[in-house]
Amino acid sequence: MRKLKIGIVGCGGIATGKHLPAIKKNGNFEIVAFCDIIKERAEEVKKEYGAKDAKIYTDYTELVKQEDIEAVYVLTPNKSHSFISVAAMKAGKHVMCEKPMAKTYEDAKLMLETAKETGKILTIGYQNRYRADSTYLKRACENGDLGEVYYAKAHAIRRRAVPTWGVFLNEEEQGGGPLIDIGTHALDLTLWMMDNYEPESVMGSVYHKLGDQKETGNAFGEWDPEQFKVEDSAFGFIKMKNGATIHLESSWALNSLDVDEAKTSLCGTKAGADMKDGLRINRVQYNKQCVEIPELGVGGVAFFDGEAEKEPDVEQRVFYNAVVNGEELVVKPEQAIVVTRILEAIYESAKTGKAVYFD
């Protein structure tokens, strides 16, 4: 398998914590360029992950001009996802962009339009689709095991886990807090399982209730109330054009013991499913209520449990195969843009106190 030459824009936590280790493990990529507004940070990651002669940039417009780069990874704050991705595609590069697709729906539309105009591959980093429970449930949904899914919940609740590093608390850079950060994963999973991307209307509530508190017990250390400019929790009620409804819940800080992240619950006419305690599928069979709990591990041999493939590893393989072998994407921009549109509508509804209706 030939090496796919790529450039990395953004060398912070999402790069070093998710993408770069998975790219290195895959072995079929060659990172020939790194870009970060902090030059030293780009130079540091090059030492571990880059080709010997990989170039260093502080301006992404220069990186996308590098001729041998075939694909660009956009691993920056939400605000810059769109214009970096657009520039890369216009320069003839394929793009892997971190989630969410963009800060705004208009930005996401520009990305999708550019992908269509240039013919370049564009995908978004919704790696939770590749989990074992997700792929199993997706097959069940595709097979019609749940029947018509008409009610769902998208779960992204943390009790006290506000990220205190980077620009997570900066509304201008990120566009919001837990809703756009982790709520986006839960909503993506839910829409994907339902295979329903036609929203009719959205009602939303956004809360700034806990950000000014101190001695919070936060998992990532105390936050600075002066810097906490985004919501601490947000909730949305989404009605789809076919009559289905979705309840989206998200928080970084909430006085709740009902904690779940990047999970979905589905209710269909034949069966239901949830990821609350592992994957559980509930149905009535032989006139009895029953629950199916599939074994999703890779073990089965005495004294050997095996090692499940991690989601970012699968994500890199899918992107590689799409670019090099022309295989189908799992996360398509036409899907991801709907997630961004709904999230934006929840924020808008919360500001106006009114429902947002779509065409």
ABEGO torsion letter per residue (X at the ends): XBBBBBBBBEABAAAAAAAAAAAAAAGABBBABBBBABAAAAAAAAAAABBAABBBBABAAAAAABAABABBBBBBBAAAAAAAAAAAAAAGBBBBBBOBABABAAAAAAAAAAAAAAGBBBBBBBAAAABAAAAAAAAAAAAGAAEBBABBBBBBBBABBBBABEAAABAAAAGEBAAAAAAAAAAAAAAAAAGBABBABBBBBBBBAAAABBGAGBAAEBBBAAABABBABBBBBBBBAAGBBBBBBBBABBBBABBBBGBBBBBBAABBBBAABEBBBBBBBGGBBBBBBBBABABGBBGBAEBBBBAAAAAAAAAAAAAAAGBBBABBAAAAAAAAAAAAAAAAAAAAGBBBBBX
